[in-house]
Amino acid sequence: MSQDWIFGIHAIDGAIRRQPESLVKLWVARERQDQRLAEVIADAQAMGLAIEWVSKKTLDDKSKGAVHQGVMAQIKAAKALNENKLDEILEKAQQPLLLVLDGVTDPHNLGACLRTADAAGATAVIVPKNNSASLNATVRKVACGAAETMPLVEVTNLARTLRALKDKGIWVVGTAGETDKELFGVQLTGPLAIVMGAEGKGLRRLTREHCDELVAIPMAGLVSSLNVSVATGVCLFEVVRQRQKV
Ligand SMILES: C[S@@+](CC[C@H](N)C(=O)[O-])C[C@H]1O[C@@H](n2cnc3c(N)ncnc32)[C@H](O)[C@@H]1O
C-alpha cells in the first residue's frame, strides 16, 4: 500500500478516532503551542504512534502550501476501489445509499462529498475512472478522515454501472437544477443512488438518460445552481430525514 499525508488537527483527529491503523507517523512543529494539538498528540502517544518533532518550515515545505496547523501525519493511503468490489459492498448494505459523482474534478469538492457521504451514512461513493478528481492529499484533508473510511469506487463506464444498479433494484435519482420535480416531493426511502453532476457541465447526457428520475433543489435567489458538494449535502440529508421517519 502506498503512503500519503494528511494535514491539520481536524483531519488527523478524525483519522485517530476512526482509522487509527492507517496512521504511520505524526510530524509536529516544535514551535506550535495549541490545546487542541496537545490533545491530538496525547491521543497519538496513547496509541503508541511515532512522533517526529520538526520545524514549522519543514511542515510548510512538505505541505506545499496546504494549511497544516502544526501537524501532519504519514498514512497508509487507502486507494480507490475497483468496480468489481461494488457487489460485495452492496451485499453488506442493509439499505443502500450510493452517491454517484459524474465527473467532479475539484479535489475540494470530492473531499467535501466524501465527508458528507460519511456523515449521512452512505454506503459508497461511485465515480467514473476518467475525468474525476483522484484521491490525493487535498481530498484527504478536506474529507477529514472520510477518505479513509468511505469506500470510493472507480468505474470504467458509469452508464453501465447505473444500469447494473437499476437491475439490482436500486432507484437512480439524478439531480439537475432546471428540472420541474422538486427533491423534497420525491420518495427517497428505498435502496437509492443519488447522482450529482460535474462542476461546470452538470450531468452528462448519457448519465441523465440512465436516471429513473431527475430532481431539483428549489433555488429562491438569483443564482441558478449550488456548489456540487453543497447540493450533495442537501440531497443526502433529505434522504436521511425521510428514512428517519419510516
Ligand atoms: C454547479 S452544478 C452544475 C451546474 C451546471 N451548469 C448544470 O447545468 O447543471 C453541479 C451539480 O450540483 C448539483 N446541483 C447544483 N444545484 C442544484 C439544484 N438547484 N438542484 C439540483 N441539483 C443541483 C447538480 O448535480 C449539478 O450537476
The ligand as an SDF file (V2000), in Angstrom:
LIG
                    3D

 27 29  0  0  0  0  0  0  0  0999 V2000
  -22.5630   23.6060  -10.1310 C   0  0  0  0  0  0  0  0  0  0  0  0
  -23.7620   22.4530  -10.5070 S   0  0  0  0  0  0  0  0  0  0  0  0
  -23.6600   22.3720  -12.2750 C   0  0  0  0  0  0  0  0  0  0  0  0
  -24.3990   23.4560  -12.9130 C   0  0  0  0  0  0  0  0  0  0  0  0
  -24.4770   23.2380  -14.3880 C   0  0  0  0  0  0  0  0  0  0  0  0
  -24.3910   24.4780  -15.0620 N   0  0  0  0  0  0  0  0  0  0  0  0
  -25.7530   22.4960  -14.7910 C   0  0  0  0  0  0  0  0  0  0  0  0
  -26.2790   22.8570  -15.8150 O   0  0  0  0  0  0  0  0  0  0  0  0
  -26.1720   21.5550  -14.1440 O   0  0  0  0  0  0  0  0  0  0  0  0
  -23.0660   20.9010  -10.1160 C   0  0  0  0  0  0  0  0  0  0  0  0
  -24.0580   19.8700   -9.7490 C   0  0  0  0  0  0  0  0  0  0  0  0
  -24.6260   20.1750   -8.4670 O   0  0  0  0  0  0  0  0  0  0  0  0
  -25.9620   19.7200   -8.4230 C   0  0  0  0  0  0  0  0  0  0  0  0
  -26.8310   20.8750   -8.2340 N   0  0  0  0  0  0  0  0  0  0  0  0
  -26.4610   22.1480   -8.0450 C   0  0  0  0  0  0  0  0  0  0  0  0
  -27.5320   22.9260   -7.8510 N   0  0  0  0  0  0  0  0  0  0  0  0
  -28.6200   22.1340   -7.9510 C   0  0  0  0  0  0  0  0  0  0  0  0
  -30.0280   22.3390   -7.8260 C   0  0  0  0  0  0  0  0  0  0  0  0
  -30.5580   23.5250   -7.5820 N   0  0  0  0  0  0  0  0  0  0  0  0
  -30.8240   21.2610   -7.9530 N   0  0  0  0  0  0  0  0  0  0  0  0
  -30.3320   20.0320   -8.1810 C   0  0  0  0  0  0  0  0  0  0  0  0
  -29.0150   19.7840   -8.3000 N   0  0  0  0  0  0  0  0  0  0  0  0
  -28.1690   20.8070   -8.1680 C   0  0  0  0  0  0  0  0  0  0  0  0
  -26.2180   19.0040   -9.7280 C   0  0  0  0  0  0  0  0  0  0  0  0
  -25.8950   17.6520   -9.5690 O   0  0  0  0  0  0  0  0  0  0  0  0
  -25.2260   19.6840  -10.6550 C   0  0  0  0  0  0  0  0  0  0  0  0
  -24.9260   18.9010  -11.7710 O   0  0  0  0  0  0  0  0  0  0  0  0
  1  2  1  0
  2  3  1  0
  2 10  1  0
  3  4  1  0
  4  5  1  0
  5  6  1  0
  5  7  1  0
  7  8  2  0
  7  9  1  0
 10 11  1  0
 11 12  1  0
 11 26  1  0
 12 13  1  0
 13 14  1  0
 13 24  1  0
 14 15  1  0
 14 23  1  0
 15 16  2  0
 16 17  1  0
 17 18  1  0
 17 23  2  0
 18 19  1  0
 18 20  2  0
 20 21  1  0
 21 22  2  0
 22 23  1  0
 24 25  1  0
 24 26  1  0
 26 27  1  0
M  CHG  2   2   1   9  -1
M  END
$$$$
